């Protein structure tokens, strides 16, 4: 895909530096990449299906209020969120999980615990979580900044083009304007 004459080269990436002293190996640079394919998660962890219940007249309807189903969905969404963090961190070269197994959804939520057990503080983990939100376009301040930039670009006509205060010399079809 090309946007404004430039070929888009892939998902957005950012770096989250975790400052450490030289005795600890120096700064850790965690690379985060936007997660594009959530379908891969669904292959490993299929979405729970709501059960059916019988209504009067022997009518079958889906029971979205079933407590067991609601609990399963809550767990599924937590695993999905953890998986997104794990996949975003997958852009970091040489990062190897010891407890998280990409083929075992029951281990996905261990990513934060594993980071803390590896010496990352609660605040460092929070910076990583915020970085994952940022790289996936979920940072409200960045969205507002982009919105304001777009609105400003709509107010200023590009150089060499007619502004609303100038009379057009031709019509869009190329005919002289009258």
C-alpha positions in Angstrom: 0.0 0.0 0.0 1.2 3.5 -0.8 0.1 6.5 1.3 1.0 10.1 0.2 3.6 8.7 -2.2 5.4 6.5 0.3 5.2 2.7 0.5 4.0 1.5 3.9 6.6 -1.0 5.1 4.8 -2.8 7.9 3.4 -2.4 11.3 4.5 0.4 13.6 7.4 -0.3 16.0 8.7 1.6 19.0 11.4 1.0 21.6 10.9 1.1 25.3 14.2 1.6 27.1 14.5 0.2 30.6 17.4 2.0 32.3 19.8 -0.2 34.2 23.3 0.4 35.6 26.4 -0.9 33.8 26.8 -3.6 36.4 23.4 -5.0 35.3 24.4 -5.0 31.6 23.3 -1.5 30.8 20.0 -0.3 29.3 17.6 -2.9 28.1 15.9 -1.9 24.8 12.6 -3.7 24.4 11.2 -3.5 20.8 7.5 -3.5 20.5 5.6 -4.1 17.2 1.9 -3.5 16.5 0.0 -6.8 16.6 -1.9 -7.3 13.3 -3.1 -10.9 13.3 -5.4 -11.7 16.2 -6.7 -14.7 14.2 -3.5 -16.6 15.2 -4.6 -16.2 18.9 -8.0 -17.7 18.0 -6.3 -20.7 16.4 -4.5 -21.4 19.7 -7.3 -20.3 22.0 -10.8 -20.6 20.4 -13.4 -18.2 21.7 -15.9 -19.9 24.1 -19.3 -20.6 22.7 -22.4 -19.6 24.7 -24.7 -22.5 25.5 -28.3 -22.8 24.4 -31.3 -22.7 26.7 -34.9 -23.7 26.1 -37.6 -21.0 26.2 -41.3 -21.7 26.5 -42.6 -23.4 23.4 -39.4 -25.5 23.0 -37.6 -22.5 21.4 -33.7 -22.7 21.6 -31.9 -19.4 22.3 -28.3 -18.6 23.0 -27.7 -17.9 26.7 -25.2 -15.1 26.8 -26.0 -14.6 30.5 -24.9 -18.1 31.5 -22.5 -17.6 34.5 -20.1 -20.3 33.3 -20.0 -18.8 29.8 -19.4 -15.3 31.2 -16.5 -16.6 33.3 -15.0 -18.4 30.3 -15.3 -15.2 28.2 -13.6 -13.1 31.0 -10.7 -15.6 31.0 -10.6 -15.7 27.2 -10.3 -11.9 27.0 -7.6 -11.8 29.7 -5.6 -14.4 27.7 -6.1 -12.4 24.5 -4.8 -9.3 26.2 -1.8 -11.1 27.5 -1.2 -12.7 24.1 -1.2 -9.2 22.5 1.5 -8.1 24.9 3.6 -11.2 24.2 3.3 -10.8 20.5 4.2 -7.1 20.7 7.3 -8.0 22.7 8.2 -10.7 20.1 9.8 -7.9 18.1 12.6 -7.8 20.7 15.6 -9.9 19.4 16.8 -12.6 21.7 13.9 -12.3 24.2 13.1 -15.8 25.3 10.2 -16.7 27.6 10.8 -19.4 30.2 7.3 -19.8 31.6 5.2 -18.5 28.6 4.5 -21.1 25.9 3.0 -19.8 22.7 1.1 -23.0 22.1 -0.4 -23.1 25.7 -2.9 -20.3 26.4 -2.9 -21.2 30.1 0.6 -19.7 30.3 -0.1 -16.4 28.5 -1.0 -14.5 31.6 2.3 -15.5 33.2 4.2 -12.9 31.1 3.9 -10.1 33.7 5.0 -12.5 36.5 7.9 -13.7 34.5 9.0 -10.1 33.8 8.8 -9.2 37.5 10.7 -12.4 38.4 13.4 -11.4 35.9 13.9 -8.1 37.8 11.5 -5.7 36.1 9.8 -3.4 38.6 6.1 -2.8 38.7 6.7 0.6 37.1 8.9 -0.9 34.3 6.2 -3.4 33.5 3.6 -0.6 33.4 5.9 1.3 30.9 5.9 -1.8 28.8 2.1 -2.1 29.0 1.8 1.6 28.0 4.2 1.0 25.1 2.1 -1.9 23.8 -1.0 0.4 23.9 1.0 3.1 22.1 2.4 0.9 19.4 -1.1 -0.5 18.7 -2.6 3.0 18.3 -4.4 3.1 21.6 -2.8 6.2 23.1 -5.4 9.0 23.3 -2.9 11.8 23.4 -1.2 10.5 20.1 -4.7 10.1 18.5 -5.6 13.7 19.5 -2.3 15.0 18.2 -2.9 13.3 14.9 -6.5 14.6 14.8 -5.3 18.2 15.4 -2.6 17.8 12.7 -5.1 16.6 10.2 -7.6 19.4 11.0 -4.8 22.0 10.6 -3.8 20.5 7.2 -7.4 20.9 6.1 -7.3 24.7 6.9 -4.1 25.4 4.9 -4.2 24.8 1.1 -1.1 23.2 -0.3 1.3 25.7 -2.1 0.3 26.3 -5.7 -3.3 25.4 -5.3 -6.3 27.7 -5.3 -7.6 28.8 -2.0 -11.3 29.5 -1.5 -10.5 33.3 -1.7 -9.0 33.0 -5.2 -11.0 32.7 -8.4 -10.4 29.5 -10.3 -9.1 30.0 -13.8 -10.4 26.6 -15.0 -13.0 24.1 -13.9 -12.1 20.5 -12.8 -12.9 19.4 -16.4 -10.3 21.8 -17.8 -12.8 24.2 -19.3 -12.2 27.9 -18.7 -14.1 29.2 -15.7 -16.7 32.0 -16.3 
